[in-house]
């Protein structure tokens, strides 16, 4: 019989990340320690848009519309 292999891919949403984690990533990107792409690689975040949205929502320098 064939055994179905389990997928290692886990779909994550922004709600899976604690607020403190989001703020620390935004702080690193704002300070220039990491680029958005660098943050994706360092923390294993799947989408560029995820970090971009965090920067828009939680950045001290971003203008709110």
Order of alpha helices (4+ residues) and beta strands (2+ residues): alpha-alpha-alpha
